Amino acid sequence: MAFGKVGTTLLLVFLVLLDLQMVSGHLSLHRRRRGHHDRRLQQNITLAVILPQSNTKYPWAWPRIGPALERAVQKVNADPMLLPDHHLTYAFKNSEDKHGICSESIAPLMAVDLRLAYNPWAFIGPGCSYTSSPVGLFTTHWDVPMVTAGAPAVAFYGGVYPSITNTGPTHKKLGRFALRLCEHFGWREHVMLVFNDNKVDDRPCYFATEGLYSELNNVNITHVERVYQKCWKLMVEFRRTNLPHEQYVFFYIDVFGDSLKANHQQPWAHGDEDDAIAKEAFQSVKILTYREPQNPEYRQFVHDLKTDARRMFNYTIEDSLMNIIAGGFYDGLMLYTHALNESMTETGGRPPGKDVTKRMWNRTFHGVTGLLHLDENGDRETDFALWDMADTNSSTFHIVMVFNSSEEQLTAVPGTSVHWLGGVCPPDIPVCGFKNDNPICLASQRMKLEKELVAQLWRISWDDIQMSNLDKVLRSGSRITLSLRGSNYGSLMTGDGNLQVFAKTGYYKGNIVAIKYTNRKRVELNRKVLFELKHMRDVQNEHLTRFIGASIDPPNICIITEYCPRGSLQDILENDSITLDWMFKYSLINDIVKGMLFLHNSVIFCHGKLKSSNCVVDNRFVLKITDYGLSSFRSESDSGKDAHSYYAQRLWMAPELLRMETPPPQGTQKGDVYSFGIILQEVALRRGAFYLEGDPLSPKEIVDRVVLGEWPCLRPTIDTQSHSPELGQLMQRCWAEEPTERPEFNHIRVLLRKQNKESRTNILDNLLSRMEQYANNLEELVEERTHAYHEEKRKAEALLYQILPHSVAEQLKRGETVQAEAFDSVTIYFSDIVGFTSISAESTPMEVVTLLNDLYTCFDAIIDNFDVYKVETIGDAYMVVSGLPVRNGKLHGREIARMALALLEAVRTFKIRHRPEEQLKLRIGIHSGPVCAGVVGLKMPRYCLFGDTVNTSSRMESTGEALKIHVSAASRDVLMEFNCFQLELRGEIDIKGKGKMTTYWLLGESDSQ
């Protein structure tokens, strides 16, 4: 629909965005029984379930609802207070046809089958409105309750279906929500209901609109119904119209919030060239959805629903408002069970169905979806939410208001407010009226129009135009191309092909412009010409050359338009040095379609002279259409009926126009489509306009045979080896002899999009998009490689810190030389294994390596608990120091002593893998004193200790005994300061290279400190 025509200035528009596409399914019978103990004394209560079995596009599909019903049945059977001496079970039948669509013929047949086979106490489902209607009539006749959370249509409200209880949302309540919105914002005059209805399947959009219609009709709000296929496209078109946008508001009815799930709650984002204008248009849009229950029981229910669906059906349920329907079925079954339990308590047997139904109506019940309140007609009161683009910076939608149908109260969400485009709520009646018929506005608009006509804003004085110096170009040896002979919009190109000046140009206000002379001696500015010039100024599109103005100063009567330096499409096609791939060709073709589509929908209506020389290309390789409009202002440049150029220009003209004595100067829309077909072949083959295989014909011969209309009609040659068969079929349709058989440009655009997915953007945008995609991929690759580099660097540093002390490693990383450092007092630990030589002789090399690896892995884990540094291991020798490279005062002795005691304790319980019965004997020596430490070597650098203290520590170990800690007098003096270690005098022993030394045994540590 176009907003600029009759009945378009309407204040409030409701758009229905319900899209339930159907998939195929099959028929099945499914019966479940629960319970592991003996139920032979219990009577079965069978429920009949009729739902779509496989089409999960339905919110009441069996994979979505089955887990909820199964859990409800288990809960009832596990509760001894519910239905005592009875066991609840159910039988399932499919309501889909072979195409996976709800069938109003299959569903009642399934109901009859279930009735005859099981004599069910109640029916659960169906969900679709068309299937629920016949089943509801049957259950009323059988006096069997029917419980559903589907069947939302208004027709179920009003007493025709007394057996149906609906525990899900209904469109009647949706209509009340819409009505309260109108009342809240003070709109009481007019509404347009716009919906998408293909009249197949369950028609969800139609039934949703019916809910609004019934409620708005009750309060005498006038309404108009329209069918529109793409609501998003409607918003884009609305934004482009010349309407006061702030005086309109649109409500999208998207009850399950499908439009909000994609693109991070940005329903305007479609990822195409219209996103920018759609983003602006959606500031006038509010979205109506169901409101998700806020109680914790519902969150747990959804969690269980997902788990059960994956287990029972291998189906993944996502977070969605559709889960409300599953909760409604669960609550419906639990409500029915309580009502049946109460009825059976009074009657003692199976109660009449209407008695059970009566107990469910006009009742409040606590369920997993919150407080369940059913009205006097058995319909559930529903909560709704109003979404709005509250934050125009992020352009995301948020809930701003909620509605409870039982209280019929709208409540604003704290911290939010409704955003209005003009800053205030749109008025009940637009300023200029619904049909733009306000006399004041009409007078104002007429006065404004007259002022524009009188102002002549299009008029340009010839003195303000500075002509380009073409003499220099002509003297440089330029040649006139074919396009100059066949078109008024020609091009000049130098012989070397470097400097190009397409068309006559000049400078106006410092900008280069294209100048088109009309060959008129004078122009009469009558009202028709003035309107044409005004319309040219008003028409603006990226695929039309911009009309700058016109000069009517004799003898320079001309039209000034935007200059496109890349030349005409004909110039590009004739230039063999330019290689055109099909991405380029489709981009140019698509630009023509976009420009002509806009032109046909504008006030200019049609082109009339469309040809490849009237399609020009700008610096961004965007094709633009020129020489349109101003049919009264231009003059026909006849150069004689036999002139070559006269017939060359008519190669693009439709046969019905060629046959006219005086064809309309503005042309026809179907004639433009014919011209486009000729251009299409010209672009596809690049062999000139109206190329014919075989003996060449002159333009006059071609035109004469086209006018003659001989059968088969003379048309250009189609070469399917140069283009796709689909493109050839499109050419044939465009140049069909019968004008009514030619497609319109909106249909041509759809066909081209199917043939080439990249045809939605021009060539430069396409290249930039590819470059952007490549850059994004490169950024991701760089980020991934950087992350891998940092991970490897971290691993390398961790390994380095295990080989060298942290401070030393940092100096080496900075490229500094590590200076040797003297330490006044440290304590050194040495240990080895007694009898290691004999163990090695009696073991294989692999067993020896395994033994040492097990032992020192155990030691390494223990020493991490102490302030020590492991220097090295050589064979069975283990060397540790404390007090370097970081000094710790006199604590080095205590740290080494405690570590030695811990290692000795560990070795007592250590098991040798290949000799588990043998006790490993560790011999330990400790000595304290000064040392010098530094890094030795460039390859495999080692942090080594030097000094007599190292030798003495080694002697302490070698002169010690198995499973004992041998301590020097110097270390004993250090340990005595802590007054916590138990030492025993060993006496004087002869130490090689040292003579007699008094040594001690370290026995343990007391708790005194």
WONOR-V852231 format. One record per residue. N is the residue number from 1. RES is the residue in one small letter. OMEGA is omega in radians with two decimals (NA if undefined). Layout:
((N RES OMEGA) (N RES OMEGA))
This chain:
((1 m 3.14) (2 a -3.07) (3 f -3.08) (4 g -3.05) (5 k -2.94) (6 v 3.02) (7 g -3.03) (8 t -3.06) (9 t -3.07) (10 l -2.98) (11 l -2.91) (12 l -3.10) (13 v 3.07) (14 f 3.13) (15 l -3.11) (16 v -3.12) (17 l 3.08) (18 l -3.08) (19 d 3.13) (20 l 3.14) (21 q -2.96) (22 m 3.04) (23 v -3.02) (24 s 3.13) (25 g -3.13) (26 h -3.05) (27 l 3.09) (28 s 3.05) (29 l -3.08) (30 h -3.12) (31 r -3.12) (32 r 3.00) (33 r -3.11) (34 r 3.10) (35 g -3.10) (36 h 3.14) (37 h -3.02) (38 d 3.13) (39 r -3.07) (40 r -3.12) (41 l -3.10) (42 q 3.10) (43 q 3.13) (44 n 2.96) (45 i -3.06) (46 t 3.05) (47 l 3.10) (48 a -3.11) (49 v 3.11) (50 i -3.11) (51 l 3.02) (52 p -2.99) (53 q -2.97) (54 s -3.05) (55 n -3.07) (56 t 2.99) (57 k 3.06) (58 y 3.08) (59 p 3.13) (60 w 3.08) (61 a -3.05) (62 w 3.09) (63 p 3.10) (64 r -3.01) (65 i -3.09) (66 g 3.13) (67 p 3.14) (68 a 3.13) (69 l 3.13) (70 e -3.14) (71 r 3.11) (72 a 3.12) (73 v 3.11) (74 q -3.13) (75 k 3.13) (76 v -3.10) (77 n -3.14) (78 a -3.11) (79 d -3.11) (80 p -3.13) (81 m -3.14) (82 l 3.08) (83 l 3.12) (84 p -3.13) (85 d 3.09) (86 h 3.14) (87 h -3.08) (88 l 3.08) (89 t -3.12) (90 y 3.06) (91 a -3.03) (92 f 3.01) (93 k -3.07) (94 n 3.13) (95 s -3.11) (96 e 2.96) (97 d -3.07) (98 k 3.11) (99 h -3.14) (100 g -3.11) (101 i 3.08) (102 c -3.07) (103 s 3.11) (104 e 3.07) (105 s -3.13) (106 i -3.07) (107 a 3.12) (108 p 3.07) (109 l 3.09) (110 m 3.11) (111 a 3.12) (112 v 3.11) (113 d -3.14) (114 l 3.11) (115 r -3.10) (116 l -3.05) (117 a -2.98) (118 y -3.04) (119 n -3.01) (120 p 3.11) (121 w 3.13) (122 a 3.05) (123 f 3.04) (124 i -3.02) (125 g -0.09) (126 p 3.13) (127 g -3.12) (128 c -3.09) (129 s -3.09) (130 y 3.10) (131 t -3.12) (132 s -3.07) (133 s -3.14) (134 p 3.12) (135 v 3.10) (136 g 3.08) (137 l 3.11) (138 f -3.10) (139 t 3.05) (140 t 3.12) (141 h -3.12) (142 w -3.04) (143 d 3.11) (144 v 3.13) (145 p 3.05) (146 m -3.11) (147 v -3.14) (148 t 2.98) (149 a 3.06) (150 g 3.12) (151 a -3.04) (152 p -3.02) (153 a -3.11) (154 v -3.07) (155 a -3.14) (156 f -3.12) (157 y 3.07) (158 g 2.99) (159 g 3.14) (160 v -3.10) (161 y -3.04) (162 p -3.12) (163 s -3.03) (164 i 2.99) (165 t -3.05) (166 n -3.14) (167 t 3.07) (168 g 3.13) (169 p 3.14) (170 t -3.13) (171 h 3.03) (172 k 3.12) (173 k 3.08) (174 l 3.09) (175 g 3.09) (176 r 3.10) (177 f 3.13) (178 a 3.14) (179 l 3.14) (180 r 3.07) (181 l 3.11) (182 c -3.14) (183 e -3.10) (184 h -3.09) (185 f 3.02) (186 g 3.11) (187 w -3.04) (188 r -3.01) (189 e -2.90) (190 h 3.12) (191 v 2.97) (192 m 3.11) (193 l -3.11) (194 v -3.08) (195 f 3.13) (196 n -3.09) (197 d 3.08) (198 n 3.04) (199 k 3.02) (200 v 3.12) (201 d -3.01) (202 d 3.08) (203 r -3.08) (204 p -3.12) (205 c 3.13) (206 y -3.10) (207 f 3.08) (208 a 3.11) (209 t 3.12) (210 e 3.10) (211 g 3.10) (212 l -3.11) (213 y -3.07) (214 s -3.11) (215 e 3.14) (216 l 3.14) (217 n -3.11) (218 n -3.09) (219 v 3.02) (220 n 2.96) (221 i -3.08) (222 t -3.05) (223 h 3.06) (224 v -3.13) (225 e 3.09) (226 r 3.05) (227 v -3.14) (228 y -2.98) (229 q -3.06) (230 k -3.10) (231 c 3.12) (232 w 3.12) (233 k 3.10) (234 l 3.14) (235 m 3.11) (236 v 3.13) (237 e 3.11) (238 f -3.12) (239 r -3.10) (240 r -3.10) (241 t 3.14) (242 n -3.14) (243 l 3.03) (244 p -3.00) (245 h -3.10) (246 e -3.13) (247 q -3.12) (248 y 3.05) (249 v -3.12) (250 f 3.07) (251 f 3.05) (252 y 3.06) (253 i -3.10) (254 d -2.89) (255 v -3.13) (256 f 3.04) (257 g -3.12) (258 d -3.11) (259 s -3.11) (260 l -3.10) (261 k -3.11) (262 a 3.01) (263 n 3.01) (264 h 3.10) (265 q 3.05) (266 q -3.05) (267 p -3.14) (268 w -3.02) (269 a 3.07) (270 h 3.10) (271 g 3.09) (272 d -3.02) (273 e -3.11) (274 d -3.08) (275 d -3.09) (276 a -3.13) (277 i 3.09) (278 a 3.12) (279 k 3.09) (280 e -3.09) (281 a -3.06) (282 f 2.97) (283 q 3.09) (284 s -3.04) (285 v 2.94) (286 k -3.06) (287 i 3.14) (288 l 3.11) (289 t 2.91) (290 y 3.08) (291 r -3.12) (292 e 3.10) (293 p -3.06) (294 q -3.07) (295 n -3.11) (296 p 3.14) (297 e -3.13) (298 y 3.12) (299 r 3.10) (300 q 3.13) (301 f -3.14) (302 v 3.09) (303 h 3.12) (304 d -3.13) (305 l 3.12) (306 k -3.13) (307 t -3.10) (308 d -3.14) (309 a 3.12) (310 r -3.12) (311 r -3.03) (312 m -3.01) (313 f -3.04) (314 n -3.09) (315 y -3.11) (316 t 3.08) (317 i -3.14) (318 e 3.06) (319 d -3.07) (320 s 3.05) (321 l 3.08) (322 m -3.13) (323 n 3.05) (324 i -3.12) (325 i 3.09) (326 a 3.08) (327 g 3.11) (328 g 3.09) (329 f 3.11) (330 y 3.14) (331 d 3.13) (332 g 3.13) (333 l 3.12) (334 m 3.10) (335 l 3.11) (336 y -3.13) (337 t 3.13) (338 h 3.12) (339 a 3.11) (340 l 3.14) (341 n 3.12) (342 e -3.14) (343 s -3.13) (344 m 3.10) (345 t -3.12) (346 e -3.05) (347 t -3.13) (348 g 3.12) (349 g 3.14) (350 r -3.08) (351 p 3.03) (352 p -3.09) (353 g -3.09) (354 k 3.10) (355 d 3.11) (356 v 3.13) (357 t -3.13) (358 k -3.13) (359 r 3.13) (360 m -3.08) (361 w 3.10) (362 n -3.02) (363 r 3.07) (364 t -3.03) (365 f 3.12) (366 h -3.12) (367 g -3.12) (368 v 3.11) (369 t 3.12) (370 g -3.13) (371 l -3.08) (372 l -3.14) (373 h 3.10) (374 l -3.11) (375 d -3.06) (376 e 3.09) (377 n 3.11) (378 g 3.10) (379 d -3.10) (380 r 2.98) (381 e -2.94) (382 t 3.03) (383 d 3.13) (384 f 3.12) (385 a 3.06) (386 l -3.14) (387 w -3.12) (388 d 3.05) (389 m -3.06) (390 a -3.14) (391 d -3.11) (392 t 3.10) (393 n 3.11) (394 s 3.13) (395 s 3.07) (396 t -3.11) (397 f 3.11) (398 h 3.09) (399 i 3.14) (400 v 3.14) (401 m 3.07) (402 v -3.07) (403 f 3.05) (404 n -3.01) (405 s 3.13) (406 s 3.10) (407 e -3.09) (408 e -3.08) (409 q 3.04) (410 l -3.12) (411 t 3.11) (412 a 3.07) (413 v -3.11) (414 p 3.11) (415 g 3.14) (416 t 3.06) (417 s 3.13) (418 v -3.13) (419 h 3.08) (420 w -3.05) (421 l -3.13) (422 g -3.13) (423 g 3.12) (424 v 3.13) (425 c 3.12) (426 p -3.11) (427 p 3.12) (428 d 3.12) (429 i 3.08) (430 p -3.06) (431 v -3.12) (432 c 3.09) (433 g -3.13) (434 f -3.10) (435 k 3.12) (436 n -3.04) (437 d 3.08) (438 n -3.08) (439 p -3.13) (440 i 3.13) (441 c 3.14) (442 l 3.13) (443 a 3.14) (444 s 3.13) (445 q 3.12) (446 r 3.13) (447 m 3.12) (448 k 3.13) (449 l -3.14) (450 e 3.11) (451 k 3.12) (452 e 3.14) (453 l -3.11) (454 v -3.08) (455 a -3.14) (456 q -3.11) (457 l -3.13) (458 w -2.94) (459 r 3.12) (460 i 3.09) (461 s -3.13) (462 w 3.14) (463 d -3.14) (464 d -3.11) (465 i 3.08) (466 q -3.07) (467 m 3.06) (468 s -3.14) (469 n -3.12) (470 l -3.10) (471 d 3.13) (472 k -3.13) (473 v -3.11) (474 l -3.13) (475 r -3.11) (476 s 3.08) (477 g -3.13) (478 s 3.13) (479 r 3.09) (480 i -3.08) (481 t -3.13) (482 l -3.07) (483 s 3.12) (484 l 3.13) (485 r -3.03) (486 g -3.06) (487 s 3.02) (488 n -3.12) (489 y -3.01) (490 g 3.13) (491 s 3.04) (492 l -3.11) (493 m -3.14) (494 t -3.08) (495 g -3.13) (496 d 3.06) (497 g -3.09) (498 n -3.12) (499 l -3.12) (500 q 3.03) (501 v -3.09) (502 f 3.11) (503 a 3.09) (504 k -3.05) (505 t 3.06) (506 g 3.13) (507 y 3.10) (508 y -3.08) (509 k 3.07) (510 g -3.12) (511 n 3.11) (512 i -3.10) (513 v 3.05) (514 a -3.09) (515 i 3.12) (516 k -3.14) (517 y -3.10) (518 t -3.11) (519 n 3.04) (520 r 3.09) (521 k 3.10) (522 r -3.14) (523 v 3.07) (524 e -3.09) (525 l 3.05) (526 n -3.04) (527 r -3.14) (528 k 3.14) (529 v 3.14) (530 l 3.11) (531 f 3.12) (532 e 3.12) (533 l 3.08) (534 k -3.14) (535 h 3.11) (536 m 3.10) (537 r -3.07) (538 d -3.06) (539 v 3.14) (540 q 3.08) (541 n -3.08) (542 e 3.14) (543 h 3.00) (544 l 3.08) (545 t -3.06) (546 r 3.08) (547 f -3.11) (548 i 3.12) (549 g -3.14) (550 a 3.06) (551 s 3.13) (552 i 3.11) (553 d -3.13) (554 p 0.02) (555 p -3.05) (556 n 3.09) (557 i -3.01) (558 c 3.11) (559 i -3.11) (560 i -3.12) (561 t 3.07) (562 e -3.14) (563 y 3.13) (564 c -2.94) (565 p -3.12) (566 r 3.10) (567 g -3.10) (568 s 3.07) (569 l 3.13) (570 q 3.09) (571 d -3.12) (572 i -3.13) (573 l -3.12) (574 e -3.11) (575 n -3.08) (576 d -3.13) (577 s 3.12) (578 i 3.11) (579 t -3.13) (580 l 3.00) (581 d -3.04) (582 w 3.03) (583 m 3.11) (584 f -3.10) (585 k 3.14) (586 y 3.11) (587 s 3.12) (588 l 3.12) (589 i -3.12) (590 n 3.09) (591 d 3.09) (592 i -3.11) (593 v 3.14) (594 k -3.14) (595 g -3.13) (596 m 3.10) (597 l 3.10) (598 f -3.11) (599 l -3.14) (600 h 3.13) (601 n -3.14) (602 s -3.13) (603 v 3.11) (604 i 2.92) (605 f 3.12) (606 c -3.06) (607 h 3.10) (608 g -3.11) (609 k -3.09) (610 l 3.07) (611 k -3.07) (612 s 3.11) (613 s 3.07) (614 n 3.04) (615 c -3.05) (616 v -3.02) (617 v -3.12) (618 d -3.08) (619 n -3.12) (620 r -3.10) (621 f 3.00) (622 v 3.13) (623 l 3.14) (624 k -3.11) (625 i -3.14) (626 t 3.13) (627 d 3.09) (628 y 3.06) (629 g 3.10) (630 l -3.11) (631 s 3.14) (632 s -3.07) (633 f -3.09) (634 r 3.06) (635 s 3.13) (636 e -3.08) (637 s 3.11) (638 d 3.08) (639 s -3.12) (640 g -3.06) (641 k -3.10) (642 d -3.10) (643 a -3.12) (644 h -3.08) (645 s -3.14) (646 y -3.12) (647 y 3.11) (648 a 3.13) (649 q -3.10) (650 r 3.09) (651 l -3.12) (652 w -3.02) (653 m -3.12) (654 a -3.08) (655 p -3.12) (656 e 3.08) (657 l 3.11) (658 l -3.08) (659 r -3.12) (660 m 3.09) (661 e 3.09) (662 t -3.14) (663 p 3.14) (664 p -3.08) (665 p -3.14) (666 q 3.12) (667 g 3.11) (668 t 3.14) (669 q 3.11) (670 k 3.05) (671 g 3.09) (672 d 3.12) (673 v 3.08) (674 y 3.13) (675 s 3.11) (676 f 3.11) (677 g 3.10) (678 i 3.12) (679 i -3.13) (680 l 3.11) (681 q 3.13) (682 e 3.13) (683 v -3.06) (684 a -3.04) (685 l -3.10) (686 r 3.12) (687 r 3.12) (688 g -3.11) (689 a 3.07) (690 f -3.13) (691 y 3.10) (692 l 3.13) (693 e -3.12) (694 g -3.12) (695 d -3.12) (696 p 3.08) (697 l 3.07) (698 s 3.09) (699 p -3.14) (700 k 3.13) (701 e 3.13) (702 i -3.11) (703 v -3.13) (704 d -3.12) (705 r 3.06) (706 v 3.12) (707 v -3.12) (708 l 3.09) (709 g -3.14) (710 e -3.13) (711 w -0.02) (712 p -3.07) (713 c 3.10) (714 l 3.12) (715 r 3.13) (716 p -3.12) (717 t 3.08) (718 i -3.14) (719 d -3.07) (720 t 3.05) (721 q 3.13) (722 s -3.13) (723 h -3.10) (724 s 3.08) (725 p -3.14) (726 e 3.12) (727 l 3.08) (728 g 3.09) (729 q 3.11) (730 l 3.08) (731 m -3.10) (732 q 3.11) (733 r -3.10) (734 c -3.12) (735 w 3.07) (736 a -3.13) (737 e 3.12) (738 e -3.07) (739 p -3.09) (740 t 3.14) (741 e 3.14) (742 r -3.13) (743 p 3.04) (744 e -3.04) (745 f 3.09) (746 n 3.08) (747 h 3.09) (748 i 3.14) (749 r 3.11) (750 v -3.13) (751 l -3.14) (752 l 3.11) (753 r 3.11) (754 k -3.11) (755 q -3.09) (756 n -3.07) (757 k -3.10) (758 e -3.07) (759 s -3.08) (760 r -3.12) (761 t 3.09) (762 n -2.99) (763 i -3.11) (764 l 3.09) (765 d 3.12) (766 n 3.12) (767 l 3.11) (768 l 3.10) (769 s 3.11) (770 r 3.12) (771 m 3.11) (772 e 3.11) (773 q 3.11) (774 y 3.13) (775 a 3.12) (776 n 3.10) (777 n 3.13) (778 l 3.10) (779 e 3.11) (780 e 3.14) (781 l 3.12) (782 v 3.12) (783 e 3.13) (784 e 3.14) (785 r 3.11) (786 t 3.10) (787 h 3.12) (788 a 3.11) (789 y 3.13) (790 h 3.12) (791 e 3.11) (792 e 3.10) (793 k 3.11) (794 r 3.13) (795 k -3.14) (796 a 3.13) (797 e 3.10) (798 a 3.10) (799 l 3.12) (800 l -3.13) (801 y 3.07) (802 q -3.12) (803 i -3.10) (804 l 3.04) (805 p -3.04) (806 h -3.11) (807 s 3.12) (808 v 3.14) (809 a 3.13) (810 e 3.09) (811 q 3.14) (812 l 3.12) (813 k 3.12) (814 r 3.13) (815 g -3.11) (816 e 3.05) (817 t -3.12) (818 v 3.14) (819 q 3.07) (820 a -3.04) (821 e 3.13) (822 a 3.12) (823 f -3.04) (824 d -3.05) (825 s 3.02) (826 v 3.06) (827 t -3.07) (828 i 3.13) (829 y 3.01) (830 f 3.02) (831 s 2.97) (832 d -3.06) (833 i 3.09) (834 v 3.13) (835 g -3.11) (836 f -3.13) (837 t -3.14) (838 s 3.09) (839 i -3.14) (840 s -3.12) (841 a -3.09) (842 e -3.10) (843 s 3.05) (844 t 3.11) (845 p 3.14) (846 m 3.12) (847 e 3.10) (848 v 3.12) (849 v 3.14) (850 t 3.14) (851 l -3.11) (852 l -3.14) (853 n 3.10) (854 d -3.08) (855 l -3.05) (856 y 2.97) (857 t 3.08) (858 c -3.14) (859 f -3.11) (860 d 3.13) (861 a -3.11) (862 i -3.03) (863 i 3.07) (864 d -3.13) (865 n -3.07) (866 f 3.14) (867 d -3.09) (868 v 3.08) (869 y 3.12) (870 k -3.09) (871 v -3.13) (872 e 2.97) (873 t 3.09) (874 i -3.07) (875 g 3.13) (876 d -3.12) (877 a -3.08) (878 y -3.04) (879 m -3.13) (880 v 3.12) (881 v 3.02) (882 s -3.10) (883 g 3.05) (884 l -0.10) (885 p 3.08) (886 v -3.11) (887 r 3.13) (888 n 3.11) (889 g 3.11) (890 k -3.10) (891 l -3.08) (892 h 3.14) (893 g -3.14) (894 r -3.11) (895 e -3.13) (896 i -3.12) (897 a 3.12) (898 r 3.12) (899 m -3.13) (900 a 3.11) (901 l 3.14) (902 a 3.12) (903 l 3.13) (904 l 3.11) (905 e -3.13) (906 a -3.07) (907 v 3.12) (908 r -3.13) (909 t -3.11) (910 f -3.14) (911 k 3.04) (912 i -3.03) (913 r -3.04) (914 h 3.08) (915 r -3.01) (916 p -3.11) (917 e -3.02) (918 e 3.11) (919 q 3.09) (920 l -3.04) (921 k -3.13) (922 l 3.13) (923 r -2.97) (924 i 3.05) (925 g -3.10) (926 i 3.07) (927 h 3.14) (928 s 3.12) (929 g -3.12) (930 p 3.06) (931 v 2.98) (932 c -3.07) (933 a 3.12) (934 g -3.14) (935 v -3.09) (936 v 3.04) (937 g 3.08) (938 l 3.05) (939 k -3.06) (940 m -3.09) (941 p -3.13) (942 r 3.05) (943 y -2.99) (944 c 3.10) (945 l -3.13) (946 f 3.09) (947 g -3.11) (948 d 3.14) (949 t 3.14) (950 v -3.13) (951 n -3.11) (952 t 3.11) (953 s 3.12) (954 s 3.11) (955 r 3.10) (956 m -3.14) (957 e -3.04) (958 s 3.14) (959 t -3.14) (960 g -3.13) (961 e -3.10) (962 a 3.11) (963 l 3.08) (964 k 3.14) (965 i -3.08) (966 h -3.02) (967 v 3.09) (968 s 3.13) (969 a -3.13) (970 a 3.11) (971 s 3.11) (972 r 3.13) (973 d 3.12) (974 v -3.08) (975 l -3.10) (976 m 3.14) (977 e -3.13) (978 f 3.04) (979 n -3.13) (980 c -3.07) (981 f 3.12) (982 q -3.10) (983 l 3.13) (984 e -3.12) (985 l 3.05) (986 r -3.13) (987 g 3.13) (988 e 3.08) (989 i -3.11) (990 d -3.13) (991 i -3.11) (992 k 3.13) (993 g -3.10) (994 k -3.10) (995 g -3.14) (996 k 3.08) (997 m 3.06) (998 t -3.09) (999 t -3.05) (1000 y 2.99) (1001 w 3.03) (1002 l -3.04) (1003 l -3.11) (1004 g -3.10) (1005 e 3.11) (1006 s -3.11) (1007 d -3.06) (1008 s 3.08) (1009 q NA))
